[in-house]
Amino acid sequence: MFLRKELPVRLANTMREVNLLPDNLLNRPSVGLVQSWYMQSFLELLEYENKSPEDPQVLDK
């Protein structure tokens, strides 16, 4: 249960730190790619935040 709540918080904090990089770095395609990976991971974590671990369909996705 701890990780279910803590992982989105930590990921959001990391995403915020990336957004604080200087503009010359933020404009690089590689940084944009990393930002999109973080966003995708964050959205996937939120999707499973309130799911029951006992539900067999949770792992089928």
PDB file of N, CA, C and O in Angstrom:
ATOM      1  N   MET A   1       0.819  -1.198   0.000  1.00  0.00           N
ATOM      2  CA  MET A   1       0.000   0.000   0.000  1.00  0.00           C
ATOM      3  C   MET A   1       0.864   1.264   0.000  1.00  0.00           C
ATOM      4  O   MET A   1       0.504   2.276  -0.602  1.00  0.00           O
ATOM      5  N   PHE A   2       1.997   1.190   0.677  1.00  0.00           N
ATOM      6  CA  PHE A   2       2.884   2.350   0.742  1.00  0.00           C
ATOM      7  C   PHE A   2       3.334   2.774  -0.654  1.00  0.00           C
ATOM      8  O   PHE A   2       3.265   3.954  -0.998  1.00  0.00           O
ATOM      9  N   LEU A   3       3.794   1.817  -1.454  1.00  0.00           N
ATOM     10  CA  LEU A   3       4.288   2.158  -2.787  1.00  0.00           C
ATOM     11  C   LEU A   3       3.183   2.676  -3.697  1.00  0.00           C
ATOM     12  O   LEU A   3       3.430   3.507  -4.570  1.00  0.00           O
ATOM     13  N   ARG A   4       1.989   2.193  -3.494  1.00  0.00           N
ATOM     14  CA  ARG A   4       0.867   2.629  -4.325  1.00  0.00           C
ATOM     15  C   ARG A   4       0.642   4.132  -4.192  1.00  0.00           C
ATOM     16  O   ARG A   4       0.269   4.795  -5.159  1.00  0.00           O
ATOM     17  N   LYS A   5       0.867   4.662  -3.007  1.00  0.00           N
ATOM     18  CA  LYS A   5       0.698   6.100  -2.776  1.00  0.00           C
ATOM     19  C   LYS A   5       1.998   6.878  -2.988  1.00  0.00           C
ATOM     20  O   LYS A   5       1.974   8.026  -3.432  1.00  0.00           O
ATOM     21  N   GLU A   6       3.111   6.258  -2.674  1.00  0.00           N
ATOM     22  CA  GLU A   6       4.389   6.970  -2.690  1.00  0.00           C
ATOM     23  C   GLU A   6       4.979   7.112  -4.093  1.00  0.00           C
ATOM     24  O   GLU A   6       5.572   8.144  -4.403  1.00  0.00           O
ATOM     25  N   LEU A   7       4.829   6.105  -4.938  1.00  0.00           N
ATOM     26  CA  LEU A   7       5.418   6.175  -6.278  1.00  0.00           C
ATOM     27  C   LEU A   7       4.905   7.354  -7.099  1.00  0.00           C
ATOM     28  O   LEU A   7       5.719   8.048  -7.708  1.00  0.00           O
ATOM     29  N   PRO A   8       3.593   7.618  -7.151  1.00  0.00           N
ATOM     30  CA  PRO A   8       3.152   8.796  -7.908  1.00  0.00           C
ATOM     31  C   PRO A   8       3.710  10.105  -7.352  1.00  0.00           C
ATOM     32  O   PRO A   8       4.020  11.020  -8.116  1.00  0.00           O
ATOM     33  N   VAL A   9       3.839  10.198  -6.043  1.00  0.00           N
ATOM     34  CA  VAL A   9       4.381  11.414  -5.429  1.00  0.00           C
ATOM     35  C   VAL A   9       5.837  11.605  -5.845  1.00  0.00           C
ATOM     36  O   VAL A   9       6.239  12.699  -6.241  1.00  0.00           O
ATOM     37  N   ARG A  10       6.613  10.546  -5.752  1.00  0.00           N
ATOM     38  CA  ARG A  10       8.033  10.655  -6.113  1.00  0.00           C
ATOM     39  C   ARG A  10       8.215  10.943  -7.594  1.00  0.00           C
ATOM     40  O   ARG A  10       9.080  11.729  -7.980  1.00  0.00           O
ATOM     41  N   LEU A  11       7.402  10.310  -8.416  1.00  0.00           N
ATOM     42  CA  LEU A  11       7.493  10.546  -9.849  1.00  0.00           C
ATOM     43  C   LEU A  11       7.106  11.984 -10.183  1.00  0.00           C
ATOM     44  O   LEU A  11       7.748  12.618 -11.021  1.00  0.00           O
ATOM     45  N   ALA A  12       6.074  12.499  -9.542  1.00  0.00           N
ATOM     46  CA  ALA A  12       5.663  13.889  -9.769  1.00  0.00           C
ATOM     47  C   ALA A  12       6.754  14.858  -9.334  1.00  0.00           C
ATOM     48  O   ALA A  12       6.992  15.864 -10.003  1.00  0.00           O
ATOM     49  N   ASN A  13       7.411  14.567  -8.232  1.00  0.00           N
ATOM     50  CA  ASN A  13       8.512  15.426  -7.780  1.00  0.00           C
ATOM     51  C   ASN A  13       9.664  15.414  -8.775  1.00  0.00           C
ATOM     52  O   ASN A  13      10.268  16.453  -9.039  1.00  0.00           O
ATOM     53  N   THR A  14       9.968  14.262  -9.321  1.00  0.00           N
ATOM     54  CA  THR A  14      11.034  14.174 -10.323  1.00  0.00           C
ATOM     55  C   THR A  14      10.644  14.943 -11.579  1.00  0.00           C
ATOM     56  O   THR A  14      11.473  15.633 -12.172  1.00  0.00           O
ATOM     57  N   MET A  15       9.377  14.822 -11.985  1.00  0.00           N
ATOM     58  CA  MET A  15       8.905  15.554 -13.162  1.00  0.00           C
ATOM     59  C   MET A  15       9.016  17.060 -12.942  1.00  0.00           C
ATOM     60  O   MET A  15       9.373  17.803 -13.857  1.00  0.00           O
ATOM     61  N   ARG A  16       8.714  17.500 -11.744  1.00  0.00           N
ATOM     62  CA  ARG A  16       8.828  18.931 -11.429  1.00  0.00           C
ATOM     63  C   ARG A  16      10.286  19.384 -11.511  1.00  0.00           C
ATOM     64  O   ARG A  16      10.575  20.471 -12.009  1.00  0.00           O
ATOM     65  N   GLU A  17      11.189  18.557 -11.026  1.00  0.00           N
ATOM     66  CA  GLU A  17      12.620  18.885 -11.089  1.00  0.00           C
ATOM     67  C   GLU A  17      13.094  18.991 -12.538  1.00  0.00           C
ATOM     68  O   GLU A  17      13.873  19.883 -12.872  1.00  0.00           O
ATOM     69  N   VAL A  18      12.633  18.095 -13.387  1.00  0.00           N
ATOM     70  CA  VAL A  18      13.011  18.159 -14.804  1.00  0.00           C
ATOM     71  C   VAL A  18      12.516  19.469 -15.408  1.00  0.00           C
ATOM     72  O   VAL A  18      13.223  20.092 -16.200  1.00  0.00           O
ATOM     73  N   ASN A  19      11.322  19.886 -15.044  1.00  0.00           N
ATOM     74  CA  ASN A  19      10.770  21.138 -15.581  1.00  0.00           C
ATOM     75  C   ASN A  19      11.530  22.374 -15.119  1.00  0.00           C
ATOM     76  O   ASN A  19      11.362  23.450 -15.691  1.00  0.00           O
ATOM     77  N   LEU A  20      12.351  22.236 -14.108  1.00  0.00           N
ATOM     78  CA  LEU A  20      13.156  23.360 -13.617  1.00  0.00           C
ATOM     79  C   LEU A  20      14.514  23.466 -14.307  1.00  0.00           C
ATOM     80  O   LEU A  20      15.307  24.352 -13.989  1.00  0.00           O
ATOM     81  N   LEU A  21      14.778  22.574 -15.241  1.00  0.00           N
ATOM     82  CA  LEU A  21      16.038  22.650 -15.984  1.00  0.00           C
ATOM     83  C   LEU A  21      16.082  23.947 -16.795  1.00  0.00           C
ATOM     84  O   LEU A  21      15.038  24.511 -17.121  1.00  0.00           O
ATOM     85  N   PRO A  22      17.274  24.415 -17.116  1.00  0.00           N
ATOM     86  CA  PRO A  22      17.386  25.619 -17.954  1.00  0.00           C
ATOM     87  C   PRO A  22      16.719  25.407 -19.321  1.00  0.00           C
ATOM     88  O   PRO A  22      16.636  24.285 -19.821  1.00  0.00           O
ATOM     89  N   ASP A  23      16.254  26.495 -19.903  1.00  0.00           N
ATOM     90  CA  ASP A  23      15.535  26.425 -21.176  1.00  0.00           C
ATOM     91  C   ASP A  23      16.340  25.753 -22.275  1.00  0.00           C
ATOM     92  O   ASP A  23      15.779  25.028 -23.097  1.00  0.00           O
ATOM     93  N   ASN A  24      17.651  25.986 -22.302  1.00  0.00           N
ATOM     94  CA  ASN A  24      18.443  25.383 -23.375  1.00  0.00           C
ATOM     95  C   ASN A  24      18.448  23.857 -23.276  1.00  0.00           C
ATOM     96  O   ASN A  24      18.631  23.177 -24.285  1.00  0.00           O
ATOM     97  N   LEU A  25      18.250  23.315 -22.085  1.00  0.00           N
ATOM     98  CA  LEU A  25      18.132  21.864 -21.937  1.00  0.00           C
ATOM     99  C   LEU A  25      16.702  21.394 -22.186  1.00  0.00           C
ATOM    100  O   LEU A  25      16.486  20.353 -22.807  1.00  0.00           O
ATOM    101  N   LEU A  26      15.734  22.159 -21.705  1.00  0.00           N
ATOM    102  CA  LEU A  26      14.334  21.772 -21.889  1.00  0.00           C
ATOM    103  C   LEU A  26      13.940  21.712 -23.362  1.00  0.00           C
ATOM    104  O   LEU A  26      13.026  20.974 -23.730  1.00  0.00           O
ATOM    105  N   ASN A  27      14.614  22.476 -24.196  1.00  0.00           N
ATOM    106  CA  ASN A  27      14.292  22.515 -25.620  1.00  0.00           C
ATOM    107  C   ASN A  27      14.932  21.385 -26.412  1.00  0.00           C
ATOM    108  O   ASN A  27      14.694  21.267 -27.614  1.00  0.00           O
ATOM    109  N   ARG A  28      15.725  20.564 -25.774  1.00  0.00           N
ATOM    110  CA  ARG A  28      16.365  19.443 -26.474  1.00  0.00           C
ATOM    111  C   ARG A  28      15.370  18.293 -26.650  1.00  0.00           C
ATOM    112  O   ARG A  28      14.598  17.988 -25.741  1.00  0.00           O
ATOM    113  N   PRO A  29      15.393  17.663 -27.816  1.00  0.00           N
ATOM    114  CA  PRO A  29      14.468  16.546 -28.060  1.00  0.00           C
ATOM    115  C   PRO A  29      14.620  15.407 -27.049  1.00  0.00           C
ATOM    116  O   PRO A  29      13.631  14.779 -26.671  1.00  0.00           O
ATOM    117  N   SER A  30      15.831  15.144 -26.619  1.00  0.00           N
ATOM    118  CA  SER A  30      16.042  14.045 -25.673  1.00  0.00           C
ATOM    119  C   SER A  30      15.368  14.321 -24.331  1.00  0.00           C
ATOM    120  O   SER A  30      14.844  13.402 -23.701  1.00  0.00           O
ATOM    121  N   VAL A  31      15.377  15.565 -23.895  1.00  0.00           N
ATOM    122  CA  VAL A  31      14.713  15.916 -22.634  1.00  0.00           C
ATOM    123  C   VAL A  31      13.197  15.810 -22.810  1.00  0.00           C
ATOM    124  O   VAL A  31      12.497  15.359 -21.904  1.00  0.00           O
ATOM    125  N   GLY A  32      12.697  16.219 -23.955  1.00  0.00           N
ATOM    126  CA  GLY A  32      11.269  16.060 -24.233  1.00  0.00           C
ATOM    127  C   GLY A  32      10.847  14.599 -24.225  1.00  0.00           C
ATOM    128  O   GLY A  32       9.759  14.259 -23.759  1.00  0.00           O
ATOM    129  N   LEU A  33      11.708  13.745 -24.740  1.00  0.00           N
ATOM    130  CA  LEU A  33      11.424  12.316 -24.737  1.00  0.00           C
ATOM    131  C   LEU A  33      11.363  11.775 -23.314  1.00  0.00           C
ATOM    132  O   LEU A  33      10.465  11.004 -22.972  1.00  0.00           O
ATOM    133  N   VAL A  34      12.317  12.180 -22.493  1.00  0.00           N
ATOM    134  CA  VAL A  34      12.328  11.748 -21.092  1.00  0.00           C
ATOM    135  C   VAL A  34      11.083  12.264 -20.372  1.00  0.00           C
ATOM    136  O   VAL A  34      10.483  11.542 -19.576  1.00  0.00           O
ATOM    137  N   GLN A  35      10.695  13.500 -20.645  1.00  0.00           N
ATOM    138  CA  GLN A  35       9.480  14.053 -20.030  1.00  0.00           C
ATOM    139  C   GLN A  35       8.251  13.230 -20.421  1.00  0.00           C
ATOM    140  O   GLN A  35       7.382  12.972 -19.589  1.00  0.00           O
ATOM    141  N   SER A  36       8.184  12.823 -21.678  1.00  0.00           N
ATOM    142  CA  SER A  36       7.033  12.020 -22.113  1.00  0.00           C
ATOM    143  C   SER A  36       7.036  10.651 -21.442  1.00  0.00           C
ATOM    144  O   SER A  36       5.971  10.111 -21.141  1.00  0.00           O
ATOM    145  N   TRP A  37       8.213  10.082 -21.205  1.00  0.00           N
ATOM    146  CA  TRP A  37       8.292   8.792 -20.497  1.00  0.00           C
ATOM    147  C   TRP A  37       7.794   8.940 -19.067  1.00  0.00           C
ATOM    148  O   TRP A  37       7.035   8.106 -18.574  1.00  0.00           O
ATOM    149  N   TYR A  38       8.227  10.009 -18.406  1.00  0.00           N
ATOM    150  CA  TYR A  38       7.775  10.252 -17.038  1.00  0.00           C
ATOM    151  C   TYR A  38       6.260  10.443 -16.998  1.00  0.00           C
ATOM    152  O   TYR A  38       5.591   9.904 -16.116  1.00  0.00           O
ATOM    153  N   MET A  39       5.722  11.197 -17.935  1.00  0.00           N
ATOM    154  CA  MET A  39       4.279  11.439 -17.964  1.00  0.00           C
ATOM    155  C   MET A  39       3.516  10.141 -18.194  1.00  0.00           C
ATOM    156  O   MET A  39       2.511   9.887 -17.530  1.00  0.00           O
ATOM    157  N   GLN A  40       3.979   9.324 -19.122  1.00  0.00           N
ATOM    158  CA  GLN A  40       3.319   8.045 -19.391  1.00  0.00           C
ATOM    159  C   GLN A  40       3.342   7.153 -18.153  1.00  0.00           C
ATOM    160  O   GLN A  40       2.335   6.532 -17.813  1.00  0.00           O
ATOM    161  N   SER A  41       4.479   7.090 -17.488  1.00  0.00           N
ATOM    162  CA  SER A  41       4.590   6.281 -16.268  1.00  0.00           C
ATOM    163  C   SER A  41       3.666   6.809 -15.179  1.00  0.00           C
ATOM    164  O   SER A  41       3.019   6.032 -14.476  1.00  0.00           O
ATOM    165  N   PHE A  42       3.605   8.121 -15.042  1.00  0.00           N
ATOM    166  CA  PHE A  42       2.740   8.738 -14.037  1.00  0.00           C
ATOM    167  C   PHE A  42       1.273   8.396 -14.298  1.00  0.00           C
ATOM    168  O   PHE A  42       0.540   8.034 -13.378  1.00  0.00           O
ATOM    169  N   LEU A  43       0.854   8.512 -15.551  1.00  0.00           N
ATOM    170  CA  LEU A  43      -0.533   8.205 -15.900  1.00  0.00           C
ATOM    171  C   LEU A  43      -0.852   6.731 -15.666  1.00  0.00           C
ATOM    172  O   LEU A  43      -1.948   6.392 -15.221  1.00  0.00           O
ATOM    173  N   GLU A  44       0.102   5.862 -15.965  1.00  0.00           N
ATOM    174  CA  GLU A  44      -0.111   4.433 -15.728  1.00  0.00           C
ATOM    175  C   GLU A  44      -0.224   4.134 -14.235  1.00  0.00           C
ATOM    176  O   GLU A  44      -1.037   3.304 -13.830  1.00  0.00           O
ATOM    177  N   LEU A  45       0.574   4.795 -13.428  1.00  0.00           N
ATOM    178  CA  LEU A  45       0.471   4.600 -11.979  1.00  0.00           C
ATOM    179  C   LEU A  45      -0.883   5.066 -11.456  1.00  0.00           C
ATOM    180  O   LEU A  45      -1.492   4.398 -10.620  1.00  0.00           O
ATOM    181  N   LEU A  46      -1.351   6.202 -11.941  1.00  0.00           N
ATOM    182  CA  LEU A  46      -2.651   6.710 -11.498  1.00  0.00           C
ATOM    183  C   LEU A  46      -3.789   5.772 -11.890  1.00  0.00           C
ATOM    184  O   LEU A  46      -4.775   5.641 -11.165  1.00  0.00           O
ATOM    185  N   GLU A  47      -3.645   5.126 -13.035  1.00  0.00           N
ATOM    186  CA  GLU A  47      -4.677   4.201 -13.498  1.00  0.00           C
ATOM    187  C   GLU A  47      -4.871   3.044 -12.516  1.00  0.00           C
ATOM    188  O   GLU A  47      -5.989   2.558 -12.342  1.00  0.00           O
ATOM    189  N   TYR A  48      -3.801   2.610 -11.885  1.00  0.00           N
ATOM    190  CA  TYR A  48      -3.867   1.458 -10.986  1.00  0.00           C
ATOM    191  C   TYR A  48      -3.923   1.839  -9.507  1.00  0.00           C
ATOM    192  O   TYR A  48      -3.937   0.963  -8.642  1.00  0.00           O
ATOM    193  N   GLU A  49      -3.955   3.102  -9.220  1.00  0.00           N
ATOM    194  CA  GLU A  49      -3.886   3.551  -7.830  1.00  0.00           C
ATOM    195  C   GLU A  49      -5.017   2.996  -6.961  1.00  0.00           C
ATOM    196  O   GLU A  49      -4.781   2.619  -5.814  1.00  0.00           O
ATOM    197  N   ASN A  50      -6.213   2.941  -7.481  1.00  0.00           N
ATOM    198  CA  ASN A  50      -7.360   2.500  -6.681  1.00  0.00           C
ATOM    199  C   ASN A  50      -7.848   1.098  -7.037  1.00  0.00           C
ATOM    200  O   ASN A  50      -8.938   0.700  -6.625  1.00  0.00           O
ATOM    201  N   LYS A  51      -7.062   0.356  -7.786  1.00  0.00           N
ATOM    202  CA  LYS A  51      -7.440  -1.008  -8.156  1.00  0.00           C
ATOM    203  C   LYS A  51      -7.108  -1.967  -7.023  1.00  0.00           C
ATOM    204  O   LYS A  51      -6.191  -1.735  -6.236  1.00  0.00           O
ATOM    205  N   SER A  52      -7.863  -3.032  -6.960  1.00  0.00           N
ATOM    206  CA  SER A  52      -7.622  -4.058  -5.944  1.00  0.00           C
ATOM    207  C   SER A  52      -6.551  -5.028  -6.436  1.00  0.00           C
ATOM    208  O   SER A  52      -6.644  -5.511  -7.564  1.00  0.00           O
ATOM    209  N   PRO A  53      -5.543  -5.325  -5.626  1.00  0.00           N
ATOM    210  CA  PRO A  53      -4.518  -6.286  -6.039  1.00  0.00           C
ATOM    211  C   PRO A  53      -5.076  -7.702  -6.188  1.00  0.00           C
ATOM    212  O   PRO A  53      -4.460  -8.543  -6.843  1.00  0.00           O
ATOM    213  N   GLU A  54      -6.231  -7.970  -5.589  1.00  0.00           N
ATOM    214  CA  GLU A  54      -6.843  -9.291  -5.693  1.00  0.00           C
ATOM    215  C   GLU A  54      -7.621  -9.474  -7.001  1.00  0.00           C
ATOM    216  O   GLU A  54      -7.973 -10.598  -7.358  1.00  0.00           O
ATOM    217  N   ASP A  55      -7.883  -8.399  -7.700  1.00  0.00           N
ATOM    218  CA  ASP A  55      -8.631  -8.473  -8.954  1.00  0.00           C
ATOM    219  C   ASP A  55      -7.729  -9.050 -10.045  1.00  0.00           C
ATOM    220  O   ASP A  55      -6.729  -8.423 -10.396  1.00  0.00           O
ATOM    221  N   PRO A  56      -8.053 -10.230 -10.592  1.00  0.00           N
ATOM    222  CA  PRO A  56      -7.182 -10.844 -11.606  1.00  0.00           C
ATOM    223  C   PRO A  56      -7.108 -10.041 -12.897  1.00  0.00           C
ATOM    224  O   PRO A  56      -6.138 -10.175 -13.642  1.00  0.00           O
ATOM    225  N   GLN A  57      -8.107  -9.212 -13.182  1.00  0.00           N
ATOM    226  CA  GLN A  57      -8.093  -8.424 -14.412  1.00  0.00           C
ATOM    227  C   GLN A  57      -7.106  -7.264 -14.355  1.00  0.00           C
ATOM    228  O   GLN A  57      -6.759  -6.702 -15.393  1.00  0.00           O
ATOM    229  N   VAL A  58      -6.658  -6.903 -13.181  1.00  0.00           N
ATOM    230  CA  VAL A  58      -5.713  -5.794 -13.038  1.00  0.00           C
ATOM    231  C   VAL A  58      -4.413  -6.112 -13.764  1.00  0.00           C
ATOM    232  O   VAL A  58      -3.826  -5.239 -14.402  1.00  0.00           O
ATOM    233  N   LEU A  59      -3.968  -7.342 -13.669  1.00  0.00           N
ATOM    234  CA  LEU A  59      -2.701  -7.725 -14.295  1.00  0.00           C
ATOM    235  C   LEU A  59      -2.846  -8.064 -15.766  1.00  0.00           C
ATOM    236  O   LEU A  59      -1.839  -8.226 -16.456  1.00  0.00           O
ATOM    237  N   ASP A  60      -4.062  -8.175 -16.266  1.00  0.00           N
ATOM    238  CA  ASP A  60      -4.280  -8.513 -17.668  1.00  0.00           C
ATOM    239  C   ASP A  60      -4.052  -7.339 -18.605  1.00  0.00           C
ATOM    240  O   ASP A  60      -3.927  -7.533 -19.814  1.00  0.00           O
ATOM    241  N   LYS A  61      -3.997  -6.134 -18.075  1.00  0.00           N
ATOM    242  CA  LYS A  61      -3.853  -4.947 -18.930  1.00  0.00           C
ATOM    243  C   LYS A  61      -2.451  -4.762 -19.399  1.00  0.00           C
ATOM    244  O   LYS A  61      -2.164  -3.811 -20.126  1.00  0.00           O
TER     245      LYS A  61
END
